[in-house]
């Protein structure tokens, strides 16, 4: 004669841990989010055959790599770059600055450079591809 056993009882799902997660996740995202507007950086790329009048001042060539920064072939620190550009620009006419990042340059390094040069008067930044 077969022996009948009672079916195993299911345990009730505890809602306490689910409620904890539901309240902790929004709290985490509210505390770690930033609601400020980031500053905008104007950026123009050097196009092929862009029409228009030729610049009055000679362009300054800025080579950007991951480890060093050079202005017209001379190595310069990022902090000293605005003063060097101001000294080389000269008479206050708008001078184009051609920025050429190397392959290993990260986008963060390029943004750091653009932020450092953002407020300089008389500097027309162009990023070469």
Order of alpha helices (4+ residues) and beta strands (2+ residues): alpha-beta-beta-beta-alpha-beta-alpha-beta
